[in-house]
Amino acid sequence: MRIKGSHHIFTKEGRPERIVIPIHGNKTLKIGLLHALMKIADLSEEDI
């Protein structure tokens, strides 16, 4: 994990994808972005 400004950037060894999560104060992620990040991370709602 690394942080650049207000974005947290996650990678997993052996996988080319990276997940960038915007952290802007107390704002929650919008549902579309959340689903897109979950798809990249290969997670389901039950995993959370």
N, C-alpha and C positions, 0 to 999 in steps of 0.2 A: 504494500500500500504506500502511496505517496500522496501528498496534498499540494495542490497548486491553487493558491487563492482560496476560493470558496468551493472548490471541487475536490472530492476524494476519488482517487483513481486506484482501482483494484485490478490485479492480474493474478492468474493462477499458472504456476509453472507447468509447462507442457501444453498450454493452450494459447492460441494466438489472440483470443479476444481480450479486450479490457473493458471494464465497466467503470463509467464515470458518473458519479452521483453528485449532483449539485446540493450544497448545504448552504441555504440562504436563511439564516436566522431560525425562526421557529416554523417556517413554512413547510407543509407536508408535500410529498411528491404527488403529482397529478397521476390519476389512475392509468392513463395511457403510457406514461414514462415508466411507471412501476411495472406494468405488464411487459414492456419491452425489455427492461433490465432483467426481469425474472426469466424471460425467454432466453436471453443471452447467457445467463448464469445457469440455465437448465434446472430451474426451480419451479415447483408448483405451489399453489396456495397452502397446501397441507404441510409443506416444508418450512413455512414461515412460523 
